[in-house]
Amino acid sequence: AAEWVWGDELEIVAFCEIEKYAQKVLQKNFPGVPIHEDITKLNGKDFKNIDIITGGFPCQDISYAKQHGEGRQGLVGERSGLWSYMWNLCGEIRPKYIIVENVPGIITSNNGSDFRRLLSDISKIGYNAQWGCLYASSIGAAHHRERMFMVAYSNGIRLQEIFDWESIIYETQRKKVMRDITRTNVMVGNYWASEPIPLRVANGIPNRVDRLKGLGN
């Protein structure tokens, strides 16, 4: 997505990805870019002059899908707790911008204390932030899939304008970044299906499960 925006002006210097199949996809699409496997072992001192750090830390402990919203451990959970390592790297590297993506459950888990912690962590390392929730269906996808996006920027930077999420969606549609996607009804009773039914997927496709998981992430 960032390449669509900046083109050749963008240089991707590293990935952090633990899933083996996803690593293969990254290697194919971004040859030569180093892939670090374990975020808990990264040292921010190894990265210089980084403008943007973007990441979607695991959502399993904050998602509504976790026991229908009950028993969510939040940011103290083993998986979603990896936010602490991303936050630590951001504090060490000091990028101009931090982009965080996660499920909207991050806003409500533990009665909102997890989101307050997220904002507090961002503030502790000298960043301000703006956030909002966007729907995949708003830009033409055949399913709802709401996600929270946060853009944090150092207190030394002042954004020229407050983000207008509706305008961002409009611009995305106008530029046809997401195009030729047929809208379909994926309502199941009174609830949105968590995943759309894949169209034209035949049995026997290599790595089918891994491919679907990659698309979901």
QUIQUI-V269166 format. One record per backbone hydrogen bond with DSSP energy under -0.5 kcal/mol. NH is the residue of the N-H (numbers start at 1). CO is the residue of the C=O. Records with the same first field share a line. If there is no record, write none. Layout:
NH=CO + CO
This chain:
5=1
6=2
7=3
9=6
10=7
13=11
15=34
17=36
23=19
24=20
25=21
26=22
27=23
28=24
29=25
30=26
33=30
34=13 + 32
36=15 + 34
39=37
41=38
42=39
46=43
47=44
51=49
53=97
55=99
62=59
63=59
66=63
67=65
68=65
69=64 + 66
70=67
74=61
76=73
77=74
81=77
82=79
83=80
84=81
85=82
86=82
87=83
88=84
89=85
90=86
91=87
92=88
93=89
94=90
96=51
97=51
98=152
99=53
100=98 + 150
101=55
102=148
104=146
106=103
107=104
108=105
109=105
111=108
112=108 + 109
113=110
114=109
116=112
117=113
118=114
119=115
120=116
121=117
122=118
123=119
124=120
125=121
126=123
127=122
128=153
130=151
132=149
134=147
136=144 + 145
137=144
138=135
139=136
140=137
141=136
147=134
148=102
149=132
150=100
151=130
152=98 + 150
153=128
154=96
155=126
157=154
159=157
165=163
168=164
169=165
170=166
171=167
172=168
173=169
174=170
175=171
176=173
177=172
178=172
179=177
182=180
186=184
188=191
189=187
191=188
193=186
198=196
201=198
202=200
205=202
208=205
211=207
212=208
213=209
214=210
215=211
216=212
217=213
